[in-house]
């Protein structure tokens, strides 16, 4: 299996979040949300307040078509459980004054890359790398391929299984380094 974009290591993700927070609310909103939900940049850019269910035991983001946008596939219309308190905080702050995100993919990409530059990450970082990081984190925590498929909006289960295989390979690589 070959991945074009490698997910961030945990320390890199933490540095990225800290840098985004330093750069301001807009950067933090973009980085935290993409990193903790696995949303595609286009999905995030079109997110509306109405997509979020704030009820605590069913809290989540329901990705759905808008008047001017369609998800990548039918599987892209999905519910993403929302549990991270920092993402909940930044989304509540943002949507207390706004009805939609309304950012272009280019603007989202710039927010992510400027945070990565500020964090002085050596790993290439883009919105899609944050999506890969989300999927890899789910796999590392023991999520099933079916859960990953649903949360990330994959059409095919095989795509989701790659995260589990990659996560397992990373674990073995780390064990090799530790026991050399």
N, C-alpha and C positions, 0 to 999 in steps of 0.2 A: 504494500500500500504506500502510495506516495502522496504527500500533502503539499500543495503549493504554499500554504501559509501555516506556519507552526503556531500553536496556541502559546500564550504567555505562560511563563512559570509563575508560581504564586507570588514570589517576591516582586516580579515585574508588574503583575496586576496591582499589587498594593502600592507600588511606586507610582503607577499610572493614576490610580484613584487619588493619591495624595497630591500629585501635580495638577490634576484636573480641579481639585478643590481649591488649590492655590490660585488657579487661573480664573475662578469665579463660578457662579451658579450655572451659567449656560454650559460650560465645559463639564462641570460635575454632573449635570443632568444627562448629558449625552453619554459620557463614559460610564457612569454608574448604571444607567438603564440598559445600555447595550451589553455591558459585561455581566449583569445579573439576570437578564431576561433572554438573551440570545436573539433578540429582534434583528432582522435585517435593517440596513440603513433606510431603505425606502419605506418599510413598515413603520419604523420609528418616526420618520419625517411626516408621515400622514396620520399618526396617532391622534385620536380625539379624546376629549374628556369622557365621552360616553362609552369608550372602550373599557374603562376601568370599573370593576366591581369592588367597592371599598369595604364590603361586609367582611369582617375578619376571618370567619371560617371558610369563606369562598372567595377570598381576595384574589383577583387576577386581572390580566389584560386579555380582552377578547379581540383578537385581530380580525377586522372585518373590512369589507369593501366600503369605499366612500364614493361620493358623487364623481370624483375625478381620478380615482385610483382603484386598482384591483390587486389583491395579493398575487404573489408569483404563481401559485397554483391553488387548486381547491383545498389542498392540505394546509396551505398557508392561512386559511381561516380557522383559527384555533383559539383555545384558551391557554394562557401561560400563567400558571400559579405565581402569585406575587407574595413573597415571604421576607425578602431582605429589608430590614428596617431602614437602611439608608436610601434605598430606591423608593420605598414608600414615602419617606420624608421629602425627597427632592421632587417626586411627582406631585405630592400634595401641595408643596410650595408653588410649583409651576402652574398647576391647574387651578389654584385658588384665584388666579388672575387671567387665565387663558383658557380657551375652549379647545385648542388644537396645538400640536407641536409646530407644524408649519415650517420646517426647515428643509432645505434641499439636501440631496445626497452629498453634494459638494461641500456645503457648510458643515454637515455632520462629519465628513471625512477630515475637514480642516480642524475641527474641534479635537478629534481623536489624535491626529498627527501632531498638533501643537502641544497637546498634553504629553504625548510620547517624547517629543523634543525637550520639553520642560523637565521631564523625568530622566532625561538622558538615557533612554532605553537604547540598547544596541540592536534588539530584535525589531524587525520591521513590524509596524503596528498600523492597523487600519480597522474600520468598523467590522470587516469580515473576520479579522483575527480575533476580535472580541467575541464574535459569534462562535468561532472555533474554541475559544477558551471556555465559554459557557458550556458547550457540549462536552468538552473534555472533563470539566469539573463535575458535571452530572455523572459521567461514566465513572470517574474516580470515587464518587460517593456511593456507587453501587446502583445507580438508576438502570432500569431495564431498557433494552433497545426500543420497546414500544413506548415507554415514557419519554425517552429522548426524541423519538419520531414525533410524538404529539406536541411536546413543548417547543420543538424547533420548526415544526411544519414541514417535515420531509415528506416527499411523495412515496419513497421506498424505504422499507425497513433496513435494507442493506446499507444505505447511507448512514443511518443511525448506528448500526453495528460497527461501523468504522471507528466511531468515537470510543467504543468499548475496547476494540482491538488496539487502538493507539494508546489508550490509557494503560492497558495491561503491558504494552511494550515499554512505555515510559517507566513503569514500576520496575520491570526487570532491568532496564538500563541503569536505573538508580541503584538497585541492589548490587549490580555488577560493580559500579563505582565504589559503593560503600565497603564491599568485601574484597577489594583488590589488595 
